[in-house]
Amino acid sequence: MLQMFKKVIITTSIVSTLFCVSAWAQDGARFRWGISLGGGLEKVSVFSGPMGGVDCRLGVQLNDMWAVYAQSHLSVGQLSTGEGSLGLAGFTGTFGAAALGEVTLIDRFFAAAGVGYGVLNNPSGFMVQARLGGYPLMGRGGDGGRRKGLMLGVDFRTIFVEGYTAILVFGMIGYEAF
């Protein structure tokens, strides 16, 4: 896994160097932010169920291709065992915050990954997060550098808590200024 991650980083660096040198010279660091709403599933041990939530992102767009930001996540829903008539169910909430690095390709597609901390109703622990998506509707600001538009994406989170692993998969729609 680590070898594959290293290969992706090296390949991305080579491609960005070969094809984006002039873009790097033209654009600079700027504030970025985004907000999105979504829904998906959460699974913790034998419990699983639908969740709905909101994400907020604040950070720095280093240039048109690279960004670093903090992303917070809050979701609520109902988890249940769904196992026969003795199944258990209950309302729950999940909160997480992560630091992510992102690459944007051809102004339309993005991939991000990072680490953080998650709270599952009460137990909490280390979190790993990944995001994939795109910008189907996007425009540029008056200065030609800042981009903004509709974001459609998928967020994957894994939270490790007290002997359990929680997996959250969310479809997201929102606004991004980057």
C-alpha positions as CSV (number, residue, x, y, z in Angstrom):
1,M,0.0,0.0,0.0
2,L,2.8,2.4,0.9
3,Q,4.6,1.6,-2.3
4,M,1.5,2.3,-4.3
5,F,1.0,5.6,-2.5
6,K,4.7,6.6,-3.2
7,K,4.2,5.8,-6.9
8,V,1.1,7.9,-7.1
9,I,2.8,10.9,-5.4
10,I,5.9,10.6,-7.7
11,T,3.8,10.2,-10.9
12,T,1.6,13.2,-9.9
13,S,4.7,15.3,-9.2
14,I,6.2,14.4,-12.6
15,V,3.0,15.1,-14.5
16,S,2.4,18.4,-12.7
17,T,6.0,19.5,-13.4
18,L,5.9,18.6,-17.1
19,F,2.4,20.0,-17.9
20,C,1.8,22.8,-15.3
21,V,5.0,24.8,-15.0
22,S,3.5,27.8,-16.7
23,A,0.3,27.6,-14.7
24,W,2.4,27.5,-11.5
25,A,4.1,30.7,-12.5
26,Q,0.7,32.5,-13.2
27,D,-1.3,31.5,-10.2
28,G,-0.5,31.8,-6.5
29,A,-1.7,30.9,-3.0
30,R,-5.1,32.0,-2.0
31,F,-7.8,31.2,0.6
32,R,-10.2,28.4,-0.2
33,W,-13.4,27.3,1.3
34,G,-16.3,25.0,0.7
35,I,-19.5,23.7,2.2
36,S,-21.5,20.6,1.2
37,L,-24.5,18.5,2.3
38,G,-24.7,14.8,1.8
39,G,-26.1,11.5,2.7
40,G,-24.7,8.0,3.0
41,L,-24.2,5.0,5.2
42,E,-22.3,4.4,8.4
43,K,-21.2,0.9,9.6
44,V,-19.8,0.2,13.0
45,S,-19.4,-3.5,13.9
46,V,-22.9,-5.1,13.5
47,F,-24.6,-1.7,13.5
48,S,-25.3,0.2,10.2
49,G,-27.7,2.7,8.8
50,P,-28.4,5.9,6.8
51,M,-26.9,9.2,7.9
52,G,-27.2,12.7,6.6
53,G,-24.6,15.5,7.3
54,V,-22.7,18.6,6.4
55,D,-19.0,19.3,5.7
56,C,-17.1,22.5,5.9
57,R,-13.6,23.1,4.4
58,L,-11.2,26.0,5.1
59,G,-7.7,26.2,3.9
60,V,-5.1,27.3,1.3
61,Q,-5.2,26.7,-2.5
62,L,-1.4,26.7,-3.1
63,N,-1.8,27.0,-6.9
64,D,-4.4,25.7,-9.4
65,M,-3.4,22.1,-8.8
66,W,-2.5,21.7,-5.1
67,A,-4.3,22.6,-1.9
68,V,-4.3,21.9,1.8
69,Y,-7.3,22.4,4.1
70,A,-9.1,21.3,7.2
71,Q,-12.4,19.6,6.8
72,S,-15.0,19.2,9.6
73,H,-17.9,16.7,9.3
74,L,-21.1,16.4,11.3
75,S,-23.7,13.7,10.5
76,V,-26.8,12.3,12.2
77,G,-28.9,9.2,11.6
78,Q,-30.1,6.0,12.9
79,L,-28.1,2.8,13.3
80,S,-29.5,-0.6,13.8
81,T,-28.5,-4.2,13.9
82,G,-31.3,-5.3,11.5
83,E,-30.9,-8.9,12.8
84,G,-34.4,-10.4,13.3
85,S,-37.0,-9.3,15.9
86,L,-34.3,-8.7,18.5
87,G,-32.5,-6.1,16.5
88,L,-31.4,-2.9,18.3
89,A,-31.8,0.6,16.9
90,G,-30.9,4.1,18.0
91,F,-30.3,7.7,17.0
92,T,-26.6,8.6,16.7
93,G,-24.3,11.4,15.6
94,T,-20.8,11.4,14.2
95,F,-18.3,14.3,14.2
96,G,-14.9,14.4,12.5
97,A,-12.1,16.8,11.6
98,A,-9.2,16.1,9.3
99,A,-6.3,17.8,7.6
100,L,-6.3,16.9,3.8
101,G,-4.1,17.5,0.9
102,E,-5.8,17.7,-2.5
103,V,-4.8,17.6,-6.2
104,T,-7.1,19.2,-8.8
105,L,-6.7,17.8,-12.4
106,I,-7.7,19.8,-15.5
107,D,-9.7,22.2,-13.3
108,R,-12.6,19.7,-13.1
109,F,-11.6,16.6,-11.0
110,F,-10.1,16.3,-7.5
111,A,-8.7,13.7,-5.2
112,A,-7.9,14.3,-1.6
113,A,-6.6,12.3,1.4
114,G,-5.7,13.0,5.0
115,V,-5.9,12.1,8.6
116,G,-7.8,13.4,11.6
117,Y,-9.9,12.5,14.6
118,G,-13.5,11.2,14.7
119,V,-16.2,11.0,17.4
120,L,-18.9,8.3,17.1
121,N,-21.6,9.5,19.5
122,N,-19.3,8.9,22.5
123,P,-16.2,6.8,21.6
124,S,-13.6,8.6,19.6
125,G,-10.3,7.8,17.7
126,F,-8.0,8.2,14.8
127,M,-9.6,8.9,11.4
128,V,-8.4,8.3,7.8
129,Q,-10.3,10.2,5.1
130,A,-10.4,10.3,1.3
131,R,-12.4,12.4,-1.1
132,L,-13.0,12.1,-4.9
133,G,-15.2,14.2,-7.1
134,G,-15.5,16.9,-9.7
135,Y,-16.8,20.4,-10.6
136,P,-19.5,20.0,-13.3
137,L,-20.4,23.8,-13.1
138,M,-17.4,26.0,-12.6
139,G,-16.4,29.6,-13.3
140,R,-13.4,31.9,-12.6
141,G,-13.2,35.0,-10.5
142,G,-12.5,38.5,-12.0
143,D,-8.7,38.0,-11.5
144,G,-8.7,34.8,-13.5
145,G,-7.2,32.8,-10.6
146,R,-9.9,31.8,-8.2
147,R,-12.3,29.1,-9.3
148,K,-15.8,28.5,-7.8
149,G,-18.7,26.3,-8.5
150,L,-20.8,23.2,-7.9
151,M,-19.0,20.3,-6.3
152,L,-20.2,16.7,-6.6
153,G,-18.2,14.1,-4.7
154,V,-17.9,11.0,-2.5
155,D,-16.3,11.1,0.9
156,F,-14.8,7.9,2.5
157,R,-14.0,7.9,6.3
158,T,-12.6,5.2,8.5
159,I,-12.6,5.9,12.3
160,F,-10.8,3.5,14.6
161,V,-12.4,3.5,18.1
162,E,-12.0,1.2,21.1
163,G,-11.7,-2.1,19.2
164,Y,-14.1,-1.2,16.5
165,T,-13.8,0.3,13.1
166,A,-16.4,2.7,11.7
167,I,-16.8,3.1,7.9
168,L,-18.7,6.1,6.5
169,V,-19.4,6.6,2.8
170,F,-21.2,9.8,1.8
171,G,-22.3,11.3,-1.5
172,M,-21.9,15.1,-1.3
173,I,-23.1,18.2,-3.2
174,G,-21.9,21.6,-2.4
175,Y,-20.2,24.9,-3.3
176,E,-16.4,25.4,-3.5
177,A,-14.4,28.5,-3.9
178,F,-10.8,27.5,-4.7
